[in-house]
């Protein structure tokens, strides 16, 4: 039929801070052409200030942020653009809000040992999320339910391995290589 667009795909790379969400999501975007967005960039300044001060966000802080992310995905869906978005998406209720954007959101949960992730956070520079908040994130983390579309990958793998595994396990199409000069 004329004017039909291919279906869009919307992947949320989720997990606690320091799991590698941004690195993996950018890799997926580069390999597949899905439009990338970093959820941290959607936080209002007040949320960033709280986290920078070591104060965990509560649900009241998170709901508008999650709705903005869902809206961003819904807008891209309406444009016929597939997306890959980073978002901690720690609770089922948070993922339910994200699914209020496009209905078929898929999740890639980057999971791993607290010691490994804490070490990454301790070595990270230029990010407002302190390692001191890792325990609060792990405490509220609800793994993907059996009825939620997605996969779980172990963060101990290299970023390249995680990207390839994510693309394969989610069945994402790899974009054709761009011809060189």
Rosetta silent file (secondary structure, phi, psi, omega in degrees, C-alpha in Angstrom):
SEQUENCE: XXXXXXXXXXXXXXXXXXXXXXXXXXXXXXXXXXXXXXXXXXXXXXXXXXXXXXXXXXXXXXXXXXXXXXXXXXXXXXXXXXXXXXXXXXXXXXXXXXXXXXXXXXXXXXXXXXXXXXXXXXXXXXXXXXXXXXXXXXXXXXXXXXXXXXXXXXXXXXXXXXXXXXXXXXXXXXXXXXXXX
SCORE:     score description
SCORE:     0.000 S_00000001
   1 L     0.000  137.685 -178.446    0.000    0.000    0.000 S_00000001
   2 L   -66.690  136.818  177.797    1.343    3.433   -0.872 S_00000001
   3 L    87.705   -6.677  178.185    2.551    5.471    2.066 S_00000001
   4 L   -68.514  137.338  177.546    2.975    2.520    4.413 S_00000001
   5 L  -106.001  150.806  173.691    5.969    2.864    6.673 S_00000001
   6 L   -64.636  152.829 -179.905    7.925    0.006    8.151 S_00000001
   7 L   -64.598  149.426  177.698    7.078   -0.565   11.817 S_00000001
   8 L   -89.536  158.731  175.202    9.157    1.317   14.341 S_00000001
   9 L  -122.821  141.549 -178.997   11.192   -0.249   17.137 S_00000001
  10 E  -135.559  113.062 -175.956   11.692    1.340   20.523 S_00000001
  11 E  -114.907  130.884  173.465   14.342   -0.025   22.878 S_00000001
  12 E  -109.070  118.725  175.540   14.991    1.227   26.410 S_00000001
  13 E   -88.333  113.353 -170.777   18.415    0.302   27.755 S_00000001
  14 E  -117.585  164.668  176.555   17.783    0.024   31.485 S_00000001
  15 L   143.977  176.392 -179.432   19.644   -0.667   34.701 S_00000001
  16 L   -69.731  163.454  176.564   21.307    1.063   37.606 S_00000001
  17 L   -60.861  136.346  179.948   23.696    3.932   37.134 S_00000001
  18 L    93.215   -2.798 -179.325   27.111    2.693   36.019 S_00000001
  19 L   -75.206  -16.548 -179.723   25.780   -0.391   34.210 S_00000001
  20 L   103.587   20.521 -176.055   26.870    1.003   30.827 S_00000001
  21 H   -55.842  -49.195 -176.243   23.506    2.129   29.474 S_00000001
  22 H   -64.992  -45.865 -179.585   24.825    5.099   27.492 S_00000001
  23 H   -60.101  -46.121 -178.036   27.770    3.230   25.980 S_00000001
  24 H   -69.847  -43.415 -179.518   25.617    0.291   24.903 S_00000001
  25 H   -62.484  -41.834  177.278   22.721    2.434   23.645 S_00000001
  26 H   -63.020  -40.559  177.651   25.072    4.571   21.546 S_00000001
  27 H   -61.929  -41.874  177.266   26.621    1.395   20.127 S_00000001
  28 H   -62.654  -43.799  179.419   23.189    0.049   19.236 S_00000001
  29 H   -59.969  -45.410 -179.434   22.317    3.355   17.593 S_00000001
  30 H   -64.119  -37.882 -176.719   25.511    3.361   15.529 S_00000001
  31 H   -77.927  -31.742 -172.535   25.020   -0.239   14.413 S_00000001
  32 H  -110.449  -21.640 -175.173   21.308   -0.041   13.652 S_00000001
  33 L    87.540    2.369  175.874   20.502    3.593   12.927 S_00000001
  34 L   -63.462  140.754 -179.729   17.949    3.811   15.753 S_00000001
  35 E   -71.675  127.908 -175.650   17.702    7.407   17.037 S_00000001
  36 E   -93.808  142.028  169.774   19.530    7.722   20.352 S_00000001
  37 E  -143.808  142.643  178.923   18.457    9.718   23.403 S_00000001
  38 E  -101.990  114.547 -175.938   19.996    9.959   26.851 S_00000001
  39 H   -59.747  -30.710  179.553   17.299   10.088   29.536 S_00000001
  40 H   -57.190  -29.951 -178.921   19.583   12.043   31.866 S_00000001
  41 H   -73.111  -11.272  179.575   19.247   14.995   29.483 S_00000001
  42 H   -93.073   -9.425  179.705   15.481   15.069   30.133 S_00000001
  43 L   -67.613  137.579  171.692   15.845   15.609   33.902 S_00000001
  44 L   -69.892  159.192 -177.305   14.891   19.060   35.163 S_00000001
  45 H   -55.643  -35.088 -179.272   17.659   20.967   36.938 S_00000001
  46 H   -63.639  -39.626  177.494   16.078   20.271   40.344 S_00000001
  47 H   -64.379  -44.476 -179.629   16.396   16.504   39.836 S_00000001
  48 H   -61.606  -43.152 -179.870   20.029   16.828   38.768 S_00000001
  49 H   -62.150  -41.125  178.404   20.792   19.000   41.810 S_00000001
  50 H   -61.380  -48.563 -177.766   19.222   16.418   44.154 S_00000001
  51 H   -65.632  -41.536  179.334   21.223   13.556   42.664 S_00000001
  52 H   -58.888  -33.885  179.342   24.436   15.584   42.609 S_00000001
  53 L   -81.610   -0.060  178.851   23.894   16.192   46.343 S_00000001
  54 L    84.526   15.630 -179.934   23.534   12.435   46.895 S_00000001
  55 L   -99.948  119.334  179.367   19.774   12.557   47.463 S_00000001
  56 L   -63.780  146.889  173.737   17.831    9.797   45.683 S_00000001
  57 L   -72.835  149.695  171.880   14.883   10.864   43.577 S_00000001
  58 L  -106.450  176.774 -176.013   11.452    9.800   44.744 S_00000001
  59 H   -61.308  -34.437  178.606    8.537    8.843   42.536 S_00000001
  60 H   -59.612  -37.845  177.642    7.116   12.382   42.591 S_00000001
  61 H   -69.809  -33.036 -171.599   10.400   13.529   41.017 S_00000001
  62 H   -83.793  -33.904 -172.614   10.389   10.728   38.455 S_00000001
  63 H   -55.571  -50.142 -179.886    6.827   10.751   37.041 S_00000001
  64 H   -62.311  -37.912  177.988    7.130   13.951   34.917 S_00000001
  65 H   -62.261  -46.802  179.414   10.551   12.825   33.683 S_00000001
  66 H   -63.986  -39.468  177.863    9.228    9.391   32.686 S_00000001
  67 H   -64.445  -36.357  177.053    6.219   10.959   30.937 S_00000001
  68 H   -64.251  -39.731  177.942    8.602   13.219   28.967 S_00000001
  69 H   -65.347  -44.542  178.105   10.585   10.155   27.862 S_00000001
  70 H   -60.899  -40.634  178.403    7.415    8.329   26.821 S_00000001
  71 H   -64.135  -39.916  178.129    6.341   11.440   24.893 S_00000001
  72 H   -61.490  -45.130  178.192    9.695   11.640   23.115 S_00000001
  73 H   -65.042  -40.697  179.321    9.368    8.008   21.976 S_00000001
  74 H   -62.896  -40.991  177.962    5.726    8.545   20.953 S_00000001
  75 H   -63.204  -42.613  178.059    6.695   11.580   18.874 S_00000001
  76 H   -65.424  -40.678  178.264    9.450    9.602   17.117 S_00000001
  77 H   -58.453  -44.747  179.384    7.013    6.726   16.567 S_00000001
  78 H   -62.055  -28.744  178.122    4.559    9.163   14.932 S_00000001
  79 H   -84.016   -5.955 -176.900    7.418   10.282   12.644 S_00000001
  80 L    79.935   22.413 -176.563    8.184    6.655   11.723 S_00000001
  81 L  -107.052  128.213  175.743   11.545    6.800   13.538 S_00000001
  82 L   -82.062  151.880 -173.411   12.840    3.927   15.655 S_00000001
  83 E  -134.140  156.982  166.793   14.609    4.781   18.914 S_00000001
  84 E  -133.074  124.055 -171.117   17.046    3.570   21.528 S_00000001
  85 E  -127.088  136.171  171.829   16.769    5.373   24.855 S_00000001
  86 E   -88.152  138.796  175.729   18.733    5.087   28.075 S_00000001
  87 L  -167.621  133.603 -179.661   16.667    5.077   31.244 S_00000001
  88 L   -56.962  -41.685  175.543   17.176    3.379   34.577 S_00000001
  89 L    44.886   46.833 -170.005   13.533    2.135   34.435 S_00000001
  90 L   -68.946  -32.160 -178.368   14.128    0.441   37.765 S_00000001
  91 L  -109.271  152.784  175.497   10.505   -0.313   38.692 S_00000001
  92 H   -55.315  -42.373 -179.056    7.752   -2.028   36.725 S_00000001
  93 H   -60.717  -35.194  177.644    5.588    1.066   37.275 S_00000001
  94 H   -67.361  -41.919  179.081    8.255    3.222   35.603 S_00000001
  95 H   -66.541  -33.129  176.177    8.371    0.866   32.621 S_00000001
  96 H   -62.025  -39.657  177.127    4.572    0.999   32.458 S_00000001
  97 H   -64.278  -43.916  179.475    4.800    4.792   32.041 S_00000001
  98 H   -60.898  -34.201  178.036    7.388    4.378   29.269 S_00000001
  99 L   -72.635   -7.060  175.913    5.005    1.970   27.504 S_00000001
 100 L   -78.304  -10.013  171.041    2.424    4.771   27.427 S_00000001
 101 L   -77.136 -118.172  171.982    4.505    6.231   24.559 S_00000001
 102 L   -72.227  142.030 -174.126    4.671    3.649   21.786 S_00000001
 103 L   -67.645  -30.561 -173.405    2.948    0.465   22.977 S_00000001
 104 L  -101.377   59.606  176.939    5.677   -1.942   21.911 S_00000001
 105 E   -80.199  135.903  176.876    8.640   -0.789   23.954 S_00000001
 106 E  -111.330  146.691 -177.086   11.369   -3.403   24.413 S_00000001
 107 E  -115.495  139.027  172.741   13.780   -3.366   27.333 S_00000001
 108 E  -116.888  105.308 -177.365   17.450   -4.279   27.470 S_00000001
 109 E   -92.615  114.908  175.083   18.371   -4.721   31.133 S_00000001
 110 E   -90.529  113.851 -172.842   22.090   -4.382   31.790 S_00000001
 111 E  -127.036  151.690  178.834   22.652   -6.222   35.055 S_00000001
 112 L  -176.959 -178.895 -177.584   25.701   -7.219   37.034 S_00000001
 113 L   -64.593  138.483 -179.902   27.546   -7.484   40.293 S_00000001
 114 H   -58.419  -37.143 -177.914   27.317   -4.477   42.602 S_00000001
 115 H   -63.732  -43.495  179.486   31.095   -4.487   43.101 S_00000001
 116 H   -62.968  -46.958 -177.842   31.788   -4.173   39.375 S_00000001
 117 H   -67.282  -40.941  178.314   29.254   -1.379   38.927 S_00000001
 118 H   -60.951  -41.555  177.801   30.433    0.470   42.048 S_00000001
 119 H   -60.391  -42.461  177.831   34.007    0.336   40.706 S_00000001
 120 H   -61.748  -43.874  179.960   32.821    1.849   37.420 S_00000001
 121 H   -63.703  -39.986  179.711   30.986    4.616   39.264 S_00000001
 122 H   -63.395  -30.895 -178.166   34.040    5.364   41.394 S_00000001
 123 H   -91.556  -10.658 -176.294   36.164    5.795   38.242 S_00000001
 124 L   -75.399  136.575  177.814   33.593    7.807   36.278 S_00000001
 125 L  -119.144  149.436  174.430   34.257   11.511   35.866 S_00000001
 126 L    80.167   15.379  178.376   31.942   14.306   34.814 S_00000001
 127 L  -120.195  142.640 -175.688   28.656   12.663   35.870 S_00000001
 128 L   -79.170  -13.002 -175.688   26.367   13.952   38.586 S_00000001
 129 L   -85.176  109.591 -178.113   25.270   10.535   39.853 S_00000001
 130 L   -78.899  154.507  178.127   27.484    9.579   42.809 S_00000001
 131 H   -59.787  -24.149 -178.977   28.367    5.972   43.660 S_00000001
 132 H   -62.976  -18.938 -179.837   26.655    6.534   47.022 S_00000001
 133 H   -91.239   -3.433 -179.070   23.258    6.237   45.298 S_00000001
 134 H   -58.663  -45.301 -177.925   23.939    2.783   43.838 S_00000001
 135 H   -61.319  -38.309  179.146   22.537    0.973   46.867 S_00000001
 136 H   -67.221  -35.480  177.418   19.289    2.961   46.727 S_00000001
 137 H   -68.681  -45.837  179.739   18.905    2.103   43.043 S_00000001
 138 H   -61.942  -32.991 -178.535   19.603   -1.591   43.603 S_00000001
 139 H   -66.322  -32.210 -178.299   17.088   -1.615   46.479 S_00000001
 140 H   -99.053   -4.697 -177.452   14.203   -0.545   44.251 S_00000001
 141 L   -61.525  124.809  174.027   15.228   -2.472   41.115 S_00000001
 142 L  -112.794  115.476 -179.871   12.458   -4.782   39.913 S_00000001
 143 L   -58.343  159.648  176.632   13.681   -7.238   37.266 S_00000001
 144 L   -55.832  136.113  175.465   11.756   -7.533   34.012 S_00000001
 145 L   -78.148  159.162 -179.963    8.580   -9.540   34.446 S_00000001
 146 L   -58.430  -25.756 -179.032    7.929  -12.621   32.329 S_00000001
 147 L   -92.530    3.535  179.274    5.262  -10.620   30.476 S_00000001
 148 L   -97.814  134.242 -179.123    7.619   -7.715   29.670 S_00000001
 149 L   -75.353  119.491  177.992    9.323   -7.653   26.282 S_00000001
 150 E   165.222  179.423  179.607   13.066   -7.591   26.701 S_00000001
 151 E  -136.477  158.961  177.294   16.337   -9.297   27.480 S_00000001
 152 E  -116.519  132.413  176.439   18.892   -9.217   30.294 S_00000001
 153 E  -124.368  145.460  179.636   22.623   -9.018   29.611 S_00000001
 154 E   -82.185  124.798 -173.834   25.513   -9.360   32.054 S_00000001
 155 L   -72.398   -7.749  178.703   27.553   -6.141   32.222 S_00000001
 156 L   -68.789  -18.987  177.003   30.849   -7.935   32.746 S_00000001
 157 L   -68.935  160.873  178.178   31.016   -8.437   28.954 S_00000001
 158 L   -69.719  157.818  177.759   32.788   -5.804   26.855 S_00000001
 159 H   -55.494  -43.238  179.081   30.720   -2.961   25.398 S_00000001
 160 H   -61.428  -41.370  178.214   31.154   -4.362   21.867 S_00000001
 161 H   -64.685  -39.767  178.872   29.992   -7.789   23.031 S_00000001
 162 H   -64.850  -42.818  179.329   26.992   -6.251   24.767 S_00000001
 163 H   -62.109  -49.423 -179.500   26.016   -4.253   21.676 S_00000001
 164 H   -61.486  -42.892  179.610   26.271   -7.294   19.396 S_00000001
 165 H   -63.612  -41.699  179.884   24.355   -9.482   21.865 S_00000001
 166 H   -62.555  -47.739 -178.964   21.625   -6.849   22.244 S_00000001
 167 H   -61.279  -42.901 -179.818   21.177   -6.421   18.492 S_00000001
 168 H   -67.154  -51.328 -174.563   21.065  -10.187   17.983 S_00000001
 169 H   -68.926  -29.527  176.860   18.790  -11.039   20.900 S_00000001
 170 H   -88.164   -7.991  179.732   16.367   -8.196   20.150 S_00000001
 171 L    66.395   37.339 -179.723   16.415   -9.001   16.432 S_00000001
 172 L   -82.398  138.199  177.409   17.296   -5.446   15.442 S_00000001
 173 L   -72.503  135.946  177.223   18.234   -4.869   11.802 S_00000001
 174 L   -86.649  133.752 -178.067   21.812   -3.757   11.234 S_00000001
 175 L   -73.134  148.655  179.281   22.105   -0.755    8.978 S_00000001
 176 L   -62.390  142.107  179.576   24.002   -1.174    5.724 S_00000001
 177 L   -63.004  141.828  177.627   27.632   -0.084    5.890 S_00000001
 178 L   -83.701  131.714 -179.687   28.334    3.379    4.562 S_00000001
 179 L   -66.177  139.558 -179.959   30.742    3.310    1.655 S_00000001
 180 L   -79.924  179.809 -177.247   34.129    4.902    2.381 S_00000001
 181 L   -68.476    0.000    0.000   35.865    7.592    0.305 S_00000001
